[in-house]
């Protein structure tokens, strides 16, 4: 028996997983999967009779490889593993049953050994393998993805990134093989997004050479800590570090919270957060600390150190730099949240678009009813989010590559914060639209979209509230804009396009190809430039009256957020068209042409949905009307290709839903 087996054998006993294994609750009718797989083996697209699947105009395999980036065989091996009945979905289980089933599933995934060397050495290959695994697991069940992401990504990632080489060599192998099960204790009852304000204290005691950890008040209790209530034995604890009476800010510590037999260590009190709207397979807990002594060498010391005699040193000159470095694991978390969000959107679109291609409603008197996907109004509901999903996936791939290379700087912070906000919002909006587009069938649990929507909702606020993240983006890049303003227009870096501000204003959109990079960049740059200029003027006006810079920024919070969104959406357009350029130069014309249509629809829909483009003068009324017309035009152009596009996501039938296939046979009386 290997270490992971021994660990999970103990956990299954604690979670009472054997009672789940022997459950007599009937499984849902899954004949639809066998039918769909049989049709695919016969070379027939699994639809109800009468549905015609058009011939793809691009290479679906190449498109999937472009989206997934790497580890294609690994992803497919997990999809095959998920045919094991342990992974079959069950609904309306108790809280205890859902948590026990998550442990069962984790055990089977851990036994594959896929996480070996993903934390010990921060290599691109290891990060790619880790992300491919979590994305595959997320397609099966979101609780499982989060449970594992907390242990390996947040807990393990903190030890790997914040621990020095000696600490990493000592602990990360045990985290990879689940000998050290952990959680990530940053959020408190009174502090979520404002991490600098957390109140948990870690005071260095020179005589004992230990850090004494305390929860000074109820607001300081650690809250929403995934895995804390039952499974975790350790935590990556974030606390205010005090040495000789001086507070040195937030620092990470490796702290034991349970013994291996599951009992809590002295001084640690743990409570259950209870049932949630979703993700009930994750045992979120609350924690209090009372004079818990943490060994001297358990301060994760890659960036800050405390000598045994109580001398504090740091690799960074300022407290702000030190604080930013201590949160590096959050950037990785935001990469994972963004990727997981797109998985949910891709699954929902795969299900809803296939349903819309086969389900019929209304039609001319005496003639066959019309398929939902042939109604322009239905196309306008599902094809724009499909196009945006392709754009965002290719943009996210740039962020993933940066994270995998270990580029932990300012740009990673901006990208991960902004992309996480916009991608998770997009995903939830897509889940809502697809749920409605499937009517009553979309409300049925076995058709997946409803449960996915409920469990994904939390992505908008964990790893940073989306509104706060966009404000953080603006705060980070605003100084770069102001340097250009103060230099008399000598803009550099991202804002270098403003050297020709007049040319940007005078550009004639009506004379450009609406599918081109120039068209999209002109629109997005006009909005960003106008909003940043307005923000600069508003801040100057307020500070001139004696208002502090902080108060002025808070007074402009709505504009700050608008500017952050404008910056991120411009970045997305730039990165997307960079990918298109690479494809074109590589001879992948058919794939590039299809994606260019997706990009054009994404741009048109973005402008059409946001009145800020008109309000700030980025487009005229006539140009706004043109954008609205482009939405319908590009939806109609993409309509024949929607099945090929969702097929390129690569999800096998058993990860989709009955309504994605022959929903009539599935609901027939013979299958009661």
C-alpha angles and dihedrals in degrees: 000000000000125000096263090052091051091048094050093043088061092044094050089054091049093047091043089235093162088071088057091050091054094044114138095204107128121248119237119264104276100176088111089070094054090047093051093047091049091052091049091051088052090053093250123127105239104243134126114276115288099033113125117205110207121227112265116251093203136042105272092196092054091048092052092049090051091052098042094040097198149355095054094159091048092053091049091048090057092048087054091048090054089067085077107108090236087073097047111119119255125186135207094022120153122261091255092049093051092050092047092050091052090056091050091052094045090054092058092048094046091052090065089070090225094143096057110127095002092115106022093070119024096227130155090238093054094047091048092051091048094049093045089053095050093046090051092047090048090058088059102042133342098216090059092050092051095044091054093039091057093051101041102023107035102024096031093037092054092052091045096047101032100035120083121243093272093050092046092051090050101046114020096071088055090049092050093053093041095245086126108041111194149177136204116248110192108110118081132192090255100033129049116139092016096073092164088065099056112131106206107120131215110188118189111232109203099196093055095029091226136117113242111214122203139172100222098193141001092265087061096061110121108250138193091015106168112227094008099110098061121347109042121091095178138032138202095229123199115205142153106269117223121189120176090344095307121117112223096184134246117348134170124243133184105232131179111226101170139029117238090261089062098254116131118249118247113283096023120106119187129192135182121253087209131211118352135194088261143340091065090156086076116081100219113190145184123231137200125188126206116185092324109175115221118194118251094246093054094079101102096238111185091113105016132034137189116201119222090254091054106263114147119212133171138191089225129071098213134048090231092056090047091050092050092051092050090060096053092116089062090065089058089047091054090050089054094045090051092049092046091049092055091049089058092048092048093050093048092048091047090054099041097044093049089049091049090052092057107028115089131202133174125340144162115322112274094007136098115286118256122256113245094238090059092064111094090218091056091046089052089056100051111020097062093053088046090055092046091050090058091047093048094046092055090045092049089052088065090054092047091052091050091050092046090054089054096243097160100173141113095289092055089053092051095045096044093046096046097040092048090054098048097037095050091047090049091050095052092046089050092050090051093048094047091047091055093041090059092053116204091348088062089060093056113100096222088061088064103215097097096050091044090053092051095047094043096052092088091063088081092067110024119086084027134334107270095232091051091047092056090049088051090053091055093047090052098049100031093083089058090054092048092052088061092048093050092047091059096257101320093137119181139186116010093358095051089109087073090072084084097040092146092054089050092054094046097047112125109227093186090065095051131086104256089217094056129103090235091059095049095042093049093054095044095044093050091055095046093047093049095048096046090048091050091048091051091051094047093049092048091049092052098044089049088065091057098264113144119251090246093051091046090053091049091049088055095045096125092050090044090056093046089052091049092051090048091052094048095045090051090050089052093053091048094050094043093054090045087060091047090053091052091050093049092049089048092055096250092133099151094051091044093050092052092048091047088060089050090051093049092051091046091054094046093048093046092055093040093054099045119068089193089084089063095037094056095040097249088133133018123234089260092050090048090054089050090053091051091051090048091058091061093040095053093043089056091048093050096043096092091052104048095101092051089048095053090042088060089065085076101221115152121225097262090062093053127057142261093260090059088068136021097341091168094061090043092056096041121126091243090068098054 
